[in-house]
Amino acid sequence: MPAPQVANAVPVQRLLQQELAVMEQILTLTDAITDALTKQDIARLQELVAEKHRCIMNGTRIDQERVVAAKSLAWAAGVSPTSTLWQVCQVLPKAGRNTLLQLRSRMLNVHYRLQQAEDRNKVLLANAIHLTRFHIDLLTNAALHPAAYGTNLTRVANPAFYVDNKV
């Protein structure tokens, strides 16, 4: 029975490698988004967000394929199909187990770094929204409540302007 288990681990391994590559690409794009946010390069930001969305859609497709392959591997290994990859690896032979656990570890590392980058970008976006809202409020107040510097507010018909003599 060990030979079929190792053979069934190969599709899961291949899909995990593909998923890891997509996650690393998303991490690279997220770092580039951080740079675009700090440089306020809106055009580049839009391109990067669109590319990241395509990568996420590709990753979702690979993830669905991986779930099917992992269930097949769990069934072949005699473990419940709802088991985690860690639980399935415990019953696999050492050769198949080590490769899958290394991929799992690398994916968790990339996921952690991706979460940090996403959190950093959330703060940058919140600051940008706050600053934009501040500027809109400032411009709105300036338009709706113009300053009356140098005008004689008691005479509306003929306002007087006061000019400084140090011209």
Biotite code that builds the C-alpha atoms (Angstrom):
import biotite.structure as struc

atoms = struc.array([
    struc.Atom([0.000, 0.000, 0.000], chain_id="A", res_id=1, res_name="MET", atom_name="CA", element="C"),
    struc.Atom([2.874, 2.547, 0.480], chain_id="A", res_id=2, res_name="PRO", atom_name="CA", element="C"),
    struc.Atom([3.579, 2.806, -3.275], chain_id="A", res_id=3, res_name="ALA", atom_name="CA", element="C"),
    struc.Atom([0.076, 4.102, -4.195], chain_id="A", res_id=4, res_name="PRO", atom_name="CA", element="C"),
    struc.Atom([0.251, 6.632, -1.337], chain_id="A", res_id=5, res_name="GLN", atom_name="CA", element="C"),
    struc.Atom([3.478, 8.161, -2.673], chain_id="A", res_id=6, res_name="VAL", atom_name="CA", element="C"),
    struc.Atom([2.089, 8.165, -6.210], chain_id="A", res_id=7, res_name="ALA", atom_name="CA", element="C"),
    struc.Atom([-1.052, 9.966, -5.003], chain_id="A", res_id=8, res_name="ASN", atom_name="CA", element="C"),
    struc.Atom([1.041, 12.590, -3.187], chain_id="A", res_id=9, res_name="ALA", atom_name="CA", element="C"),
    struc.Atom([2.588, 13.787, -6.461], chain_id="A", res_id=10, res_name="VAL", atom_name="CA", element="C"),
    struc.Atom([-0.502, 15.683, -7.727], chain_id="A", res_id=11, res_name="PRO", atom_name="CA", element="C"),
    struc.Atom([-0.890, 17.381, -4.341], chain_id="A", res_id=12, res_name="VAL", atom_name="CA", element="C"),
    struc.Atom([2.794, 18.272, -4.343], chain_id="A", res_id=13, res_name="GLN", atom_name="CA", element="C"),
    struc.Atom([2.566, 19.710, -7.864], chain_id="A", res_id=14, res_name="ARG", atom_name="CA", element="C"),
    struc.Atom([-0.511, 21.774, -6.992], chain_id="A", res_id=15, res_name="LEU", atom_name="CA", element="C"),
    struc.Atom([1.082, 23.019, -3.756], chain_id="A", res_id=16, res_name="LEU", atom_name="CA", element="C"),
    struc.Atom([4.122, 24.156, -5.750], chain_id="A", res_id=17, res_name="GLN", atom_name="CA", element="C"),
    struc.Atom([1.860, 26.005, -8.194], chain_id="A", res_id=18, res_name="GLN", atom_name="CA", element="C"),
    struc.Atom([-0.086, 27.573, -5.344], chain_id="A", res_id=19, res_name="GLU", atom_name="CA", element="C"),
    struc.Atom([3.164, 28.628, -3.649], chain_id="A", res_id=20, res_name="LEU", atom_name="CA", element="C"),
    struc.Atom([4.355, 30.264, -6.883], chain_id="A", res_id=21, res_name="ALA", atom_name="CA", element="C"),
    struc.Atom([1.073, 32.193, -7.153], chain_id="A", res_id=22, res_name="VAL", atom_name="CA", element="C"),
    struc.Atom([1.302, 33.255, -3.503], chain_id="A", res_id=23, res_name="MET", atom_name="CA", element="C"),
    struc.Atom([4.854, 34.523, -4.045], chain_id="A", res_id=24, res_name="GLU", atom_name="CA", element="C"),
    struc.Atom([3.690, 36.436, -7.125], chain_id="A", res_id=25, res_name="GLN", atom_name="CA", element="C"),
    struc.Atom([0.858, 37.979, -5.091], chain_id="A", res_id=26, res_name="ILE", atom_name="CA", element="C"),
    struc.Atom([3.378, 38.948, -2.407], chain_id="A", res_id=27, res_name="LEU", atom_name="CA", element="C"),
    struc.Atom([5.564, 40.637, -5.022], chain_id="A", res_id=28, res_name="THR", atom_name="CA", element="C"),
    struc.Atom([2.548, 42.501, -6.390], chain_id="A", res_id=29, res_name="LEU", atom_name="CA", element="C"),
    struc.Atom([1.490, 43.521, -2.876], chain_id="A", res_id=30, res_name="THR", atom_name="CA", element="C"),
    struc.Atom([4.945, 44.978, -2.231], chain_id="A", res_id=31, res_name="ASP", atom_name="CA", element="C"),
    struc.Atom([4.728, 46.843, -5.551], chain_id="A", res_id=32, res_name="ALA", atom_name="CA", element="C"),
    struc.Atom([1.288, 48.134, -4.508], chain_id="A", res_id=33, res_name="ILE", atom_name="CA", element="C"),
    struc.Atom([2.874, 49.453, -1.316], chain_id="A", res_id=34, res_name="THR", atom_name="CA", element="C"),
    struc.Atom([5.435, 51.342, -3.404], chain_id="A", res_id=35, res_name="ASP", atom_name="CA", element="C"),
    struc.Atom([2.733, 52.730, -5.697], chain_id="A", res_id=36, res_name="ALA", atom_name="CA", element="C"),
    struc.Atom([0.714, 53.869, -2.688], chain_id="A", res_id=37, res_name="LEU", atom_name="CA", element="C"),
    struc.Atom([3.654, 55.665, -1.119], chain_id="A", res_id=38, res_name="THR", atom_name="CA", element="C"),
    struc.Atom([4.581, 57.303, -4.443], chain_id="A", res_id=39, res_name="LYS", atom_name="CA", element="C"),
    struc.Atom([0.907, 58.140, -5.113], chain_id="A", res_id=40, res_name="GLN", atom_name="CA", element="C"),
    struc.Atom([1.162, 56.603, -8.591], chain_id="A", res_id=41, res_name="ASP", atom_name="CA", element="C"),
    struc.Atom([-2.525, 55.934, -9.247], chain_id="A", res_id=42, res_name="ILE", atom_name="CA", element="C"),
    struc.Atom([-2.115, 54.587, -12.793], chain_id="A", res_id=43, res_name="ALA", atom_name="CA", element="C"),
    struc.Atom([0.493, 52.042, -11.676], chain_id="A", res_id=44, res_name="ARG", atom_name="CA", element="C"),
    struc.Atom([-1.650, 51.169, -8.654], chain_id="A", res_id=45, res_name="LEU", atom_name="CA", element="C"),
    struc.Atom([-4.617, 50.355, -10.877], chain_id="A", res_id=46, res_name="GLN", atom_name="CA", element="C"),
    struc.Atom([-2.467, 48.104, -13.083], chain_id="A", res_id=47, res_name="GLU", atom_name="CA", element="C"),
    struc.Atom([-1.066, 46.283, -10.065], chain_id="A", res_id=48, res_name="LEU", atom_name="CA", element="C"),
    struc.Atom([-4.474, 45.767, -8.468], chain_id="A", res_id=49, res_name="VAL", atom_name="CA", element="C"),
    struc.Atom([-5.835, 44.328, -11.734], chain_id="A", res_id=50, res_name="ALA", atom_name="CA", element="C"),
    struc.Atom([-2.836, 41.970, -12.023], chain_id="A", res_id=51, res_name="GLU", atom_name="CA", element="C"),
    struc.Atom([-3.214, 40.938, -8.379], chain_id="A", res_id=52, res_name="LYS", atom_name="CA", element="C"),
    struc.Atom([-6.895, 40.193, -8.983], chain_id="A", res_id=53, res_name="HIS", atom_name="CA", element="C"),
    struc.Atom([-5.959, 37.918, -11.913], chain_id="A", res_id=54, res_name="ARG", atom_name="CA", element="C"),
    struc.Atom([-3.412, 36.112, -9.721], chain_id="A", res_id=55, res_name="CYS", atom_name="CA", element="C"),
    struc.Atom([-5.976, 35.642, -6.959], chain_id="A", res_id=56, res_name="ILE", atom_name="CA", element="C"),
    struc.Atom([-8.455, 34.165, -9.437], chain_id="A", res_id=57, res_name="MET", atom_name="CA", element="C"),
    struc.Atom([-5.740, 31.796, -10.713], chain_id="A", res_id=58, res_name="ASN", atom_name="CA", element="C"),
    struc.Atom([-4.840, 30.880, -7.126], chain_id="A", res_id=59, res_name="GLY", atom_name="CA", element="C"),
    struc.Atom([-8.492, 30.141, -6.358], chain_id="A", res_id=60, res_name="THR", atom_name="CA", element="C"),
    struc.Atom([-8.666, 27.762, -9.303], chain_id="A", res_id=61, res_name="ARG", atom_name="CA", element="C"),
    struc.Atom([-5.471, 25.983, -8.216], chain_id="A", res_id=62, res_name="ILE", atom_name="CA", element="C"),
    struc.Atom([-6.747, 25.825, -4.637], chain_id="A", res_id=63, res_name="ASP", atom_name="CA", element="C"),
    struc.Atom([-9.932, 24.082, -5.749], chain_id="A", res_id=64, res_name="GLN", atom_name="CA", element="C"),
    struc.Atom([-7.889, 21.526, -7.696], chain_id="A", res_id=65, res_name="GLU", atom_name="CA", element="C"),
    struc.Atom([-5.627, 21.030, -4.669], chain_id="A", res_id=66, res_name="ARG", atom_name="CA", element="C"),
    struc.Atom([-8.599, 20.341, -2.389], chain_id="A", res_id=67, res_name="VAL", atom_name="CA", element="C"),
    struc.Atom([-9.814, 17.600, -4.742], chain_id="A", res_id=68, res_name="VAL", atom_name="CA", element="C"),
    struc.Atom([-6.327, 16.070, -4.984], chain_id="A", res_id=69, res_name="ALA", atom_name="CA", element="C"),
    struc.Atom([-5.833, 16.277, -1.196], chain_id="A", res_id=70, res_name="ALA", atom_name="CA", element="C"),
    struc.Atom([-9.142, 14.506, -0.582], chain_id="A", res_id=71, res_name="LYS", atom_name="CA", element="C"),
    struc.Atom([-8.071, 11.774, -2.988], chain_id="A", res_id=72, res_name="SER", atom_name="CA", element="C"),
    struc.Atom([-4.720, 11.478, -1.192], chain_id="A", res_id=73, res_name="LEU", atom_name="CA", element="C"),
    struc.Atom([-6.437, 11.344, 2.212], chain_id="A", res_id=74, res_name="ALA", atom_name="CA", element="C"),
    struc.Atom([-8.791, 8.634, 0.992], chain_id="A", res_id=75, res_name="TRP", atom_name="CA", element="C"),
    struc.Atom([-5.891, 6.601, -0.426], chain_id="A", res_id=76, res_name="ALA", atom_name="CA", element="C"),
    struc.Atom([-3.960, 6.997, 2.829], chain_id="A", res_id=77, res_name="ALA", atom_name="CA", element="C"),
    struc.Atom([-6.947, 5.817, 4.863], chain_id="A", res_id=78, res_name="GLY", atom_name="CA", element="C"),
    struc.Atom([-7.519, 9.180, 6.559], chain_id="A", res_id=79, res_name="VAL", atom_name="CA", element="C"),
    struc.Atom([-10.727, 11.203, 6.691], chain_id="A", res_id=80, res_name="SER", atom_name="CA", element="C"),
    struc.Atom([-11.089, 13.467, 3.611], chain_id="A", res_id=81, res_name="PRO", atom_name="CA", element="C"),
    struc.Atom([-11.674, 16.422, 5.954], chain_id="A", res_id=82, res_name="THR", atom_name="CA", element="C"),
    struc.Atom([-8.258, 15.957, 7.577], chain_id="A", res_id=83, res_name="SER", atom_name="CA", element="C"),
    struc.Atom([-5.622, 18.667, 7.408], chain_id="A", res_id=84, res_name="THR", atom_name="CA", element="C"),
    struc.Atom([-2.499, 18.295, 5.296], chain_id="A", res_id=85, res_name="LEU", atom_name="CA", element="C"),
    struc.Atom([-0.506, 17.819, 8.504], chain_id="A", res_id=86, res_name="TRP", atom_name="CA", element="C"),
    struc.Atom([-2.730, 14.881, 9.531], chain_id="A", res_id=87, res_name="GLN", atom_name="CA", element="C"),
    struc.Atom([-2.505, 13.285, 6.095], chain_id="A", res_id=88, res_name="VAL", atom_name="CA", element="C"),
    struc.Atom([1.289, 13.642, 6.067], chain_id="A", res_id=89, res_name="CYS", atom_name="CA", element="C"),
    struc.Atom([1.576, 11.740, 9.335], chain_id="A", res_id=90, res_name="GLN", atom_name="CA", element="C"),
    struc.Atom([0.500, 8.509, 7.611], chain_id="A", res_id=91, res_name="VAL", atom_name="CA", element="C"),
    struc.Atom([2.516, 8.989, 4.415], chain_id="A", res_id=92, res_name="LEU", atom_name="CA", element="C"),
    struc.Atom([5.971, 7.466, 3.870], chain_id="A", res_id=93, res_name="PRO", atom_name="CA", element="C"),
    struc.Atom([8.881, 9.706, 4.826], chain_id="A", res_id=94, res_name="LYS", atom_name="CA", element="C"),
    struc.Atom([9.786, 10.693, 1.249], chain_id="A", res_id=95, res_name="ALA", atom_name="CA", element="C"),
    struc.Atom([6.339, 12.026, 0.392], chain_id="A", res_id=96, res_name="GLY", atom_name="CA", element="C"),
    struc.Atom([5.767, 13.483, 3.843], chain_id="A", res_id=97, res_name="ARG", atom_name="CA", element="C"),
    struc.Atom([8.934, 15.621, 3.962], chain_id="A", res_id=98, res_name="ASN", atom_name="CA", element="C"),
    struc.Atom([8.286, 17.268, 0.603], chain_id="A", res_id=99, res_name="THR", atom_name="CA", element="C"),
    struc.Atom([4.685, 18.105, 1.433], chain_id="A", res_id=100, res_name="LEU", atom_name="CA", element="C"),
    struc.Atom([5.592, 19.429, 4.887], chain_id="A", res_id=101, res_name="LEU", atom_name="CA", element="C"),
    struc.Atom([8.352, 21.626, 3.428], chain_id="A", res_id=102, res_name="GLN", atom_name="CA", element="C"),
    struc.Atom([5.898, 23.071, 0.909], chain_id="A", res_id=103, res_name="LEU", atom_name="CA", element="C"),
    struc.Atom([3.360, 23.613, 3.686], chain_id="A", res_id=104, res_name="ARG", atom_name="CA", element="C"),
    struc.Atom([5.973, 25.419, 5.787], chain_id="A", res_id=105, res_name="SER", atom_name="CA", element="C"),
    struc.Atom([7.005, 27.669, 2.886], chain_id="A", res_id=106, res_name="ARG", atom_name="CA", element="C"),
    struc.Atom([3.358, 28.462, 2.132], chain_id="A", res_id=107, res_name="MET", atom_name="CA", element="C"),
    struc.Atom([2.700, 29.404, 5.761], chain_id="A", res_id=108, res_name="LEU", atom_name="CA", element="C"),
    struc.Atom([5.757, 31.665, 5.709], chain_id="A", res_id=109, res_name="ASN", atom_name="CA", element="C"),
    struc.Atom([4.623, 33.407, 2.508], chain_id="A", res_id=110, res_name="VAL", atom_name="CA", element="C"),
    struc.Atom([1.099, 33.688, 3.918], chain_id="A", res_id=111, res_name="HIS", atom_name="CA", element="C"),
    struc.Atom([2.448, 35.397, 7.053], chain_id="A", res_id=112, res_name="TYR", atom_name="CA", element="C"),
    struc.Atom([4.521, 37.849, 4.996], chain_id="A", res_id=113, res_name="ARG", atom_name="CA", element="C"),
    struc.Atom([1.539, 38.491, 2.725], chain_id="A", res_id=114, res_name="LEU", atom_name="CA", element="C"),
    struc.Atom([-0.666, 39.225, 5.743], chain_id="A", res_id=115, res_name="GLN", atom_name="CA", element="C"),
    struc.Atom([1.907, 41.736, 7.041], chain_id="A", res_id=116, res_name="GLN", atom_name="CA", element="C"),
    struc.Atom([2.064, 43.488, 3.655], chain_id="A", res_id=117, res_name="ALA", atom_name="CA", element="C"),
    struc.Atom([-1.740, 43.584, 3.399], chain_id="A", res_id=118, res_name="GLU", atom_name="CA", element="C"),
    struc.Atom([-2.001, 45.079, 6.901], chain_id="A", res_id=119, res_name="ASP", atom_name="CA", element="C"),
    struc.Atom([0.587, 47.710, 5.970], chain_id="A", res_id=120, res_name="ARG", atom_name="CA", element="C"),
    struc.Atom([-1.360, 48.574, 2.798], chain_id="A", res_id=121, res_name="ASN", atom_name="CA", element="C"),
    struc.Atom([-4.608, 48.854, 4.763], chain_id="A", res_id=122, res_name="LYS", atom_name="CA", element="C"),
    struc.Atom([-2.998, 51.509, 6.958], chain_id="A", res_id=123, res_name="VAL", atom_name="CA", element="C"),
    struc.Atom([-1.646, 53.357, 3.909], chain_id="A", res_id=124, res_name="LEU", atom_name="CA", element="C"),
    struc.Atom([-5.062, 53.286, 2.232], chain_id="A", res_id=125, res_name="LEU", atom_name="CA", element="C"),
    struc.Atom([-6.805, 54.467, 5.401], chain_id="A", res_id=126, res_name="ALA", atom_name="CA", element="C"),
    struc.Atom([-4.355, 57.372, 5.628], chain_id="A", res_id=127, res_name="ASN", atom_name="CA", element="C"),
    struc.Atom([-4.881, 58.226, 1.951], chain_id="A", res_id=128, res_name="ALA", atom_name="CA", element="C"),
    struc.Atom([-8.653, 58.181, 2.390], chain_id="A", res_id=129, res_name="ILE", atom_name="CA", element="C"),
    struc.Atom([-8.387, 60.354, 5.498], chain_id="A", res_id=130, res_name="HIS", atom_name="CA", element="C"),
    struc.Atom([-6.138, 62.846, 3.698], chain_id="A", res_id=131, res_name="LEU", atom_name="CA", element="C"),
    struc.Atom([-8.425, 62.925, 0.655], chain_id="A", res_id=132, res_name="THR", atom_name="CA", element="C"),
    struc.Atom([-11.464, 63.487, 2.868], chain_id="A", res_id=133, res_name="ARG", atom_name="CA", element="C"),
    struc.Atom([-9.613, 66.299, 4.651], chain_id="A", res_id=134, res_name="PHE", atom_name="CA", element="C"),
    struc.Atom([-8.789, 68.003, 1.331], chain_id="A", res_id=135, res_name="HIS", atom_name="CA", element="C"),
    struc.Atom([-12.357, 67.647, 0.071], chain_id="A", res_id=136, res_name="ILE", atom_name="CA", element="C"),
    struc.Atom([-13.701, 69.146, 3.302], chain_id="A", res_id=137, res_name="ASP", atom_name="CA", element="C"),
    struc.Atom([-11.154, 71.946, 3.100], chain_id="A", res_id=138, res_name="LEU", atom_name="CA", element="C"),
    struc.Atom([-12.070, 72.786, -0.504], chain_id="A", res_id=139, res_name="LEU", atom_name="CA", element="C"),
    struc.Atom([-15.800, 72.521, 0.215], chain_id="A", res_id=140, res_name="THR", atom_name="CA", element="C"),
    struc.Atom([-15.525, 74.878, 3.166], chain_id="A", res_id=141, res_name="ASN", atom_name="CA", element="C"),
    struc.Atom([-13.467, 77.320, 1.119], chain_id="A", res_id=142, res_name="ALA", atom_name="CA", element="C"),
    struc.Atom([-16.079, 77.288, -1.655], chain_id="A", res_id=143, res_name="ALA", atom_name="CA", element="C"),
    struc.Atom([-19.124, 77.545, 0.600], chain_id="A", res_id=144, res_name="LEU", atom_name="CA", element="C"),
    struc.Atom([-17.665, 79.957, 3.158], chain_id="A", res_id=145, res_name="HIS", atom_name="CA", element="C"),
    struc.Atom([-15.293, 82.315, 1.334], chain_id="A", res_id=146, res_name="PRO", atom_name="CA", element="C"),
    struc.Atom([-13.040, 84.446, 3.466], chain_id="A", res_id=147, res_name="ALA", atom_name="CA", element="C"),
    struc.Atom([-13.982, 88.087, 3.876], chain_id="A", res_id=148, res_name="ALA", atom_name="CA", element="C"),
    struc.Atom([-10.505, 89.473, 4.503], chain_id="A", res_id=149, res_name="TYR", atom_name="CA", element="C"),
    struc.Atom([-10.276, 93.220, 3.965], chain_id="A", res_id=150, res_name="GLY", atom_name="CA", element="C"),
    struc.Atom([-13.972, 93.775, 3.372], chain_id="A", res_id=151, res_name="THR", atom_name="CA", element="C"),
    struc.Atom([-16.198, 96.092, 5.295], chain_id="A", res_id=152, res_name="ASN", atom_name="CA", element="C"),
    struc.Atom([-18.925, 93.733, 6.370], chain_id="A", res_id=153, res_name="LEU", atom_name="CA", element="C"),
    struc.Atom([-21.229, 96.586, 7.411], chain_id="A", res_id=154, res_name="THR", atom_name="CA", element="C"),
    struc.Atom([-21.511, 97.902, 3.861], chain_id="A", res_id=155, res_name="ARG", atom_name="CA", element="C"),
    struc.Atom([-22.678, 95.162, 1.535], chain_id="A", res_id=156, res_name="VAL", atom_name="CA", element="C"),
    struc.Atom([-23.439, 97.406, -1.442], chain_id="A", res_id=157, res_name="ALA", atom_name="CA", element="C"),
    struc.Atom([-19.971, 98.988, -1.681], chain_id="A", res_id=158, res_name="ASN", atom_name="CA", element="C"),
    struc.Atom([-17.454, 96.907, 0.206], chain_id="A", res_id=159, res_name="PRO", atom_name="CA", element="C"),
    struc.Atom([-14.240, 98.683, 1.107], chain_id="A", res_id=160, res_name="ALA", atom_name="CA", element="C"),
    struc.Atom([-10.913, 96.963, 0.566], chain_id="A", res_id=161, res_name="PHE", atom_name="CA", element="C"),
    struc.Atom([-8.038, 97.820, 2.835], chain_id="A", res_id=162, res_name="TYR", atom_name="CA", element="C"),
    struc.Atom([-4.639, 97.793, 1.207], chain_id="A", res_id=163, res_name="VAL", atom_name="CA", element="C"),
    struc.Atom([-1.469, 97.686, 3.233], chain_id="A", res_id=164, res_name="ASP", atom_name="CA", element="C"),
    struc.Atom([0.714, 100.749, 2.749], chain_id="A", res_id=165, res_name="ASN", atom_name="CA", element="C"),
    struc.Atom([3.906, 98.657, 2.536], chain_id="A", res_id=166, res_name="LYS", atom_name="CA", element="C"),
    struc.Atom([3.482, 97.827, -1.109], chain_id="A", res_id=167, res_name="VAL", atom_name="CA", element="C"),
])
